[in-house]
Amino acid sequence: MTTSQLGRPVGAVGEQTRQRIIAATMRCMAELGYSRTTIRQISRMAGVTSANLYNYFPNKAELVAAAIAARAEIALPRLRRAAQRPGSAVERIEAVLDESGHLMREHPDLAAFEWAIRAQNAVKVYPGEAGGVGLEALRDIITGIVEEARRQGGSVRKSAGEVTYALVYGLTELAATGTPGEYHAALAAAKRLIRGTLFETH
C-alpha cells in the first residue's frame, strides 16, 4: 500500500510537517517523559491538529519509533565520521567526545529524549532501537577504536573501551538531567582522564 493510498500527505510540505512532528515528539518526551507525553501535547507543540498528526502517524508507538530512528540519523553519521579521523586512539575518542558535545549544543533535547525512552523500559517496545543505534551504537564506535589500536600494537588498556563507554553513558545522563555548564565541564574532565592515564599500559 502506497503512502498516497494511506491518505498521508506527500511532497516537500508534507515532509516538513512530518519532521516538525518528530521534533515536537522528541521535545515533549524530553520535557515530560514518555508516559506523560500525549498526542494532543505533541500536536500542540508541532502546530498541527491531532487529526492532521494522525495522517502521518497512526498511533503513539509508530511516532516514537520514528523519533528514535530520527535520533540515530541525527547523531550516528557525525559520531562515526569523528571516529574515522586520523590520529591515535586517544585523539579519535576525543574527537567522538567533542562531536557529542557539539550535538548536545545543537540538539539540546537529544540526551533527555534518550533517557525518556529508556525510562520504564519504554525503549524495548520500539523496533527503532534494534540494530545498534543510540548508546549501543556509540559503544560499538568506541570499542572499534580501541580494538583497532590494540591490533596495531598500541599501548591501550584492555578495559579502556568499556571504561570510556561508561564515561560517555554518564555524560549522556548528565546532559539529560543537568545544566549545559555541568555537562561541558564533565566532558572536559573526561577528556583529561582519557588522555592522562586510561590509555596507558599497566
Phi, psi and omega in degrees: 000130183278166178300318181295326178294329178283350180083012180275139181299146178238170178094179186298316181296318178298319179293322177298318178295318179301315180294325178294322177294318179297316179298321178294324177298313179298318181292316179299314181292326177296323183275324189249342187091168184294307189292331183271352179278127181241162176300321180298318179293319179296316180301314180299315181292327180279347181076033177229165174280159176300322179297319178295319179301320182293344172293335182260322184223122185287341181200172182295323182300314180292325179294315180292322176299320178294323179292322177298316178296321179295322177303315179295320180294329178288311194266316194295317179301322181290319179293322179292321176297320179298320181293337183269002180294151179291154178134183180285172177301319179298314181296322180289321178291322174300322178296321177295316179296318178298318180294324174301318178298318178297319180297319180295325177291317185283330183229077186297342180274351191298311183291318180295325176295316177305315182289324181296319182286343177271341180295141177055030178058024181300328185297333183290343184284337195250130182292343179298341180277345182286152173091019173077065173237174178065218183295331178296319178292324178296323175300316180297320179298311182294315180299321179299319178297313183294315181295322178296319179296320180292321178297328180274007176085016179289153181274080184238130177298143180299326183275000188300321182296312182292322179294318179296319178297319178299321176298315181294321178300314178296322177297321179295318177297318179296321177297327181283329189245340183257193179269159175304322179297317179296318181297311185289330174294318178293323177299317178296320179294322179297320178296321178296319179297313181298315181287333185284303188224337191298324185260015174269155176283163179296000000 
